[in-house]
Amino acid sequence: MGVSLSRRAFLGGAEPTPAPDSPRLAVVGQGCLAARGVYCRSCAESCEAAALRIRPLPGGRAEIAIDPDRCTGCGDCLGVCPVEALSLQQRPPDDA
């Protein structure tokens, strides 16, 4: 049986260490560049599950949406964010 590595591990980054038996979900914080009007798609481009969507809004800002049905909680989006605006949080019980 082979070992499966995430993109982050393959590129030499540290693997996130979620708590055992605790499903995670990516969450975007207030420091997000795209939400502040700066062009950035790093998180969406790094998400193999295509769970992150960036929707342009008037005035150059964007809305970042995370599809909880697609998000695997892998953490690949965390390390590519230049301002560390993403985090992994425990999924709500009805979402897990």
N, CA, C and O of each residue as an XYZ file, in Angstrom:
384
protein
N       0.843     -1.172      0.000
C       0.000      0.000      0.000
C       0.888      1.235      0.000
O       1.809      1.322      0.812
N       0.636      2.201     -0.896
C       1.453      3.402     -1.024
C       1.037      4.476     -0.048
O      -0.048      4.429      0.532
N       1.910      5.437      0.123
C       1.635      6.579      0.989
C       1.171      7.731      0.118
O       1.787      8.029     -0.905
N       0.098      8.374      0.515
C      -0.430      9.507     -0.225
C      -0.005     10.796      0.467
O      -0.278     10.994      1.651
N       0.663     11.668     -0.274
C       1.098     12.941      0.271
C       0.276     14.067     -0.313
O      -0.081     14.044     -1.491
N      -0.022     15.046      0.509
C      -0.699     16.224     -0.007
C       0.303     17.047     -0.797
O       1.505     16.786     -0.748
N      -0.185     18.030     -1.519
C       0.682     18.915     -2.288
C       1.673     19.625     -1.369
O       2.834     19.809     -1.733
N       1.223     20.022     -0.186
C       2.089     20.723      0.766
C       3.268     19.838      1.165
O       4.405     20.309      1.186
N       3.022     18.575      1.479
C       4.104     17.667      1.871
C       5.039     17.409      0.698
O       6.255     17.334      0.872
N       4.476     17.277     -0.480
C       5.279     17.006     -1.664
C       6.240     18.156     -1.955
O       7.372     17.933     -2.383
N       5.782     19.384     -1.721
C       6.603     20.561     -1.990
C       7.533     20.903     -0.821
O       8.234     21.914     -0.868
N       7.545     20.088      0.206
C       8.485     20.275      1.299
C       7.943     21.044      2.484
O       8.706     21.382      3.389
N       6.658     21.331      2.512
C       6.086     22.048      3.645
C       5.673     21.093      4.745
O       5.595     19.882      4.538
N       5.413     21.637      5.894
C       4.974     20.810      7.018
C       3.515     20.436      6.835
O       2.707     21.238      6.368
N       3.193     19.229      7.203
C       1.814     18.782      7.154
C       1.061     19.348      8.352
O       1.592     19.346      9.463
N      -0.167     19.835      8.154
C      -0.956     20.261      9.298
C      -1.276     19.043     10.170
O      -1.381     17.925      9.667
N      -1.426     19.261     11.443
C      -1.700     18.142     12.337
C      -3.037     18.337     13.032
O      -3.088     18.835     14.157
N      -4.137     17.941     12.361
C      -5.435     18.072     13.003
C      -5.557     17.085     14.161
O      -4.902     16.043     14.182
N      -6.400     17.434     15.111
C      -6.635     16.544     16.242
C      -7.270     15.259     15.741
O      -8.067     15.293     14.803
N      -6.935     14.127     16.346
C      -7.509     12.859     15.912
C      -9.030     12.887     16.019
O      -9.590     13.460     16.954
N      -9.679     12.267     15.059
C     -11.141     12.149     15.035
C     -11.856     13.492     15.123
O     -12.961     13.572     15.662
N     -11.241     14.535     14.603
C     -11.838     15.853     14.633
C     -11.840     16.436     13.230
O     -10.847     17.037     12.819
N     -12.941     16.273     12.472
C     -12.978     16.806     11.111
C     -12.832     18.322     11.106
O     -13.397     19.021     11.948
N     -12.060     18.814     10.139
C     -11.752     20.243     10.056
C     -12.365     20.872      8.813
O     -12.721     20.193      7.850
N     -12.474     22.187      8.872
C     -13.012     22.984      7.777
C     -12.193     24.265      7.695
O     -11.930     24.899      8.717
N     -11.786     24.652      6.483
C     -11.044     25.899      6.294
C     -11.973     27.080      6.529
O     -13.152     27.045      6.179
N     -11.411     28.134      7.135
C     -12.158     29.352      7.436
C     -11.299     30.542      7.024
O     -10.099     30.569      7.300
N     -11.910     31.526      6.363
C     -11.199     32.726      5.919
C     -11.386     33.827      6.950
O     -12.508     34.129      7.356
N     -10.267     34.429      7.370
C     -10.308     35.509      8.353
C     -10.375     36.876      7.701
O     -10.381     36.989      6.475
N     -10.424     37.902      8.514
C     -10.582     39.277      8.039
C      -9.375     39.816      7.284
O      -9.513     40.784      6.537
N      -8.212     39.230      7.452
C      -7.019     39.741      6.793
C      -6.889     39.355      5.332
O      -5.898     39.711      4.694
N      -7.845     38.649      4.790
C      -7.780     38.159      3.409
C      -7.553     39.307      2.424
O      -8.296     40.289      2.415
N      -6.521     39.168      1.600
C      -6.193     40.213      0.624
C      -7.295     40.421     -0.403
O      -7.633     41.561     -0.720
N      -7.862     39.337     -0.929
C      -8.908     39.458     -1.946
C     -10.120     40.208     -1.395
O     -10.739     41.000     -2.107
N     -10.453     39.963     -0.147
C     -11.585     40.658      0.466
C     -11.288     42.132      0.692
O     -12.209     42.933      0.851
N      -9.998     42.499      0.707
C      -9.588     43.884      0.913
C      -9.336     44.612     -0.405
O      -8.963     45.785     -0.401
N      -9.537     43.928     -1.531
C      -9.383     44.573     -2.830
C      -8.055     44.332     -3.508
O      -7.782     44.937     -4.545
N      -7.225     43.473     -2.961
C      -5.936     43.130     -3.565
C      -6.099     41.821     -4.322
O      -6.648     40.855     -3.792
N      -5.619     41.790     -5.564
C      -5.770     40.566     -6.356
C      -4.937     39.445     -5.743
O      -3.714     39.546     -5.651
N      -5.600     38.396     -5.333
C      -4.936     37.217     -4.775
C      -5.868     36.028     -4.962
O      -7.051     36.094     -4.630
N      -5.331     34.956     -5.490
C      -6.100     33.727     -5.682
C      -5.313     32.523     -5.176
O      -5.607     31.389     -5.554
N      -4.336     32.754     -4.340
C      -3.440     31.691     -3.899
C      -4.179     30.508     -3.291
O      -3.896     29.361     -3.636
N      -5.108     30.766     -2.403
C      -5.803     29.669     -1.729
C      -6.654     28.862     -2.703
O      -6.645     27.632     -2.672
N      -7.387     29.558     -3.566
C      -8.252     28.859     -4.516
C      -7.444     28.023     -5.502
O      -7.853     26.923     -5.874
N      -6.298     28.547     -5.923
C      -5.468     27.810     -6.869
C      -4.799     26.600     -6.238
O      -4.461     25.648     -6.942
N      -4.601     26.618     -4.932
C      -3.933     25.497     -4.268
C      -4.901     24.407     -3.832
O      -4.466     23.331     -3.423
N      -6.187     24.659     -3.910
C      -7.192     23.718     -3.411
C      -7.549     22.681     -4.472
O      -8.269     22.974     -5.427
N      -7.037     21.475     -4.292
C      -7.317     20.398     -5.248
C      -8.785     20.002     -5.265
O      -9.288     19.524     -6.282
N      -9.475     20.196     -4.148
C     -10.894     19.844     -4.063
C     -11.800     20.937     -4.631
O     -13.016     20.757     -4.697
N     -11.218     22.070     -5.041
C     -11.971     23.212     -5.562
C     -13.043     23.677     -4.574
O     -14.164     24.005     -4.962
N     -12.676     23.700     -3.293
C     -13.618     24.101     -2.252
C     -13.671     25.605     -2.057
O     -14.638     26.119     -1.494
N     -12.653     26.320     -2.512
C     -12.609     27.771     -2.334
C     -13.008     28.466     -3.630
O     -12.482     28.161     -4.700
N     -13.942     29.399     -3.518
C     -14.398     30.184     -4.667
C     -14.195     31.658     -4.362
O     -14.488     32.121     -3.260
N     -13.697     32.381     -5.334
C     -13.501     33.815     -5.180
C     -14.432     34.517     -6.161
O     -14.297     34.378     -7.376
N     -15.373     35.269     -5.614
C     -16.365     35.976     -6.426
C     -16.070     37.473     -6.390
O     -16.062     38.075     -5.316
N     -15.827     38.081     -7.557
C     -15.568     39.525     -7.595
C     -16.793     40.320     -7.145
O     -17.930     39.961     -7.449
N     -16.539     41.385     -6.428
C     -17.589     42.305     -5.992
C     -17.285     43.687     -6.564
O     -16.146     43.938     -6.958
N     -18.255     44.585     -6.623
C     -17.997     45.943     -7.095
C     -16.922     46.609     -6.231
O     -16.840     46.367     -5.027
N     -16.111     47.441     -6.859
C     -15.085     48.169     -6.129
C     -13.772     47.424     -5.991
O     -12.890     47.873     -5.258
N     -13.615     46.305     -6.671
C     -12.350     45.576     -6.648
C     -12.217     44.551     -5.535
O     -11.266     43.769     -5.527
N     -13.134     44.544     -4.617
C     -13.077     43.548     -3.540
C     -13.624     42.217     -4.040
O     -14.174     42.130     -5.139
N     -13.468     41.195     -3.229
C     -13.967     39.875     -3.598
C     -14.558     39.195     -2.372
O     -14.226     39.519     -1.232
N     -15.429     38.259     -2.638
C     -16.005     37.441     -1.577
C     -15.405     36.045     -1.709
O     -15.433     35.450     -2.786
N     -14.869     35.532     -0.619
C     -14.282     34.203     -0.630
C     -15.266     33.273      0.056
O     -15.662     33.496      1.200
N     -15.651     32.233     -0.656
C     -16.598     31.265     -0.118
C     -15.942     29.893     -0.083
O     -15.256     29.487     -1.022
N     -16.165     29.199      1.005
C     -15.650     27.840      1.155
C     -16.836     26.900      1.159
O     -17.736     27.014      1.990
N     -16.826     25.968      0.218
C     -17.893     24.977      0.110
C     -17.616     23.871      1.124
O     -16.687     23.087      0.933
N     -18.404     23.789      2.201
C     -18.137     22.783      3.229
C     -18.292     21.346      2.728
O     -17.714     20.422      3.299
N     -19.066     21.163      1.667
C     -19.217     19.819      1.112
C     -17.970     19.369      0.355
O     -17.721     18.170      0.227
N     -17.188     20.323     -0.146
C     -15.970     19.997     -0.889
C     -14.712     20.059     -0.026
O     -13.746     19.342     -0.287
N     -14.718     20.910      1.000
C     -13.522     21.108      1.824
C     -13.194     19.820      2.574
O     -14.027     19.278      3.301
N     -11.972     19.343      2.386
C     -11.523     18.115      3.046
C     -10.802     18.403      4.355
O     -10.524     17.480      5.121
N     -10.497     19.666      4.623
C      -9.767     20.020      5.832
C      -8.301     19.650      5.765
O      -7.655     19.490      6.800
N      -7.758     19.509      4.542
C      -6.372     19.062      4.366
C      -5.357     20.117      4.773
O      -4.246     19.771      5.175
N      -5.710     21.399      4.679
C      -4.802     22.474      5.069
C      -3.869     22.946      3.974
O      -3.010     23.788      4.236
N      -4.002     22.439      2.757
C      -3.118     22.875      1.671
C      -3.246     24.369      1.389
O      -2.298     24.974      0.888
N      -4.371     24.973      1.690
C      -4.577     26.408      1.441
C      -3.877     27.283      2.477
O      -3.621     28.458      2.210
N      -3.566     26.749      3.633
C      -2.999     27.562      4.717
C      -1.626     28.129      4.387
O      -1.391     29.326      4.557
N      -0.731     27.290      3.923
C       0.649     27.707      3.702
C       0.860     28.632      2.532
O       1.888     29.306      2.464
N      -0.079     28.688      1.608
C       0.097     29.539      0.429
C      -0.449     30.948      0.636
O      -0.178     31.836     -0.172
N      -1.203     31.162      1.688
C      -1.766     32.486      1.953
C      -0.657     33.417      2.437
O      -0.034     33.149      3.464
N      -0.398     34.520      1.701
C       0.697     35.405      2.088
C       0.461     36.179      3.383
O       1.410     36.718      3.953
N      -0.779     36.247      3.857
C      -1.072     36.989      5.090
C      -1.662     36.087      6.179
O      -2.164     36.579      7.190
N      -1.601     34.790      5.975
C      -2.083     33.807      6.947
C      -3.524     34.080      7.377
O      -3.852     34.033      8.562
N      -4.377     34.366      6.390
C      -5.774     34.692      6.676
C      -6.658     33.455      6.797
O      -7.836     33.572      7.138
N      -6.113     32.283      6.523
C      -6.901     31.053      6.598
C      -6.534     30.255      7.835
O      -5.398     30.298      8.310
N      -7.500     29.539      8.340
C      -7.251     28.641      9.459
C      -8.147     27.419      9.307
O      -9.104     27.426      8.533
N      -7.827     26.382     10.049
C      -8.674     25.195     10.101
C      -9.382     25.202     11.441
O      -8.758     25.368     12.488
N     -10.668     25.023     11.396
C     -11.440     24.949     12.619
C     -12.251     23.665     12.614
O     -12.510     23.077     11.564
N     -12.643     23.248     13.797
C     -13.456     22.046     13.909
C     -14.796     22.284     13.224
O     -15.419     23.332     13.391
N     -15.222     21.299     12.458
C     -16.529     21.405     11.796
C     -17.641     21.365     12.827
O     -17.533     20.666     13.834
N     -18.716     22.117     12.580
C     -19.878     21.991     13.452
C     -20.400     20.557     13.395
O     -20.284     19.914     12.352
N     -20.967     20.041     14.474
C     -21.414     18.641     14.506
C     -22.359     18.261     13.367
O     -22.289     17.137     12.871
N     -23.236     19.165     12.940
C     -24.166     18.845     11.861
C     -23.504     18.895     10.494
O     -24.103     18.468      9.507
N     -22.261     19.418     10.414
C     -21.530     19.554      9.158
C     -20.553     18.408      8.937
O     -20.078     18.220      7.817
N     -20.248     17.654      9.950
C     -19.206     16.628      9.883
C     -19.613     15.403      9.204
O     -18.819     14.469      9.086
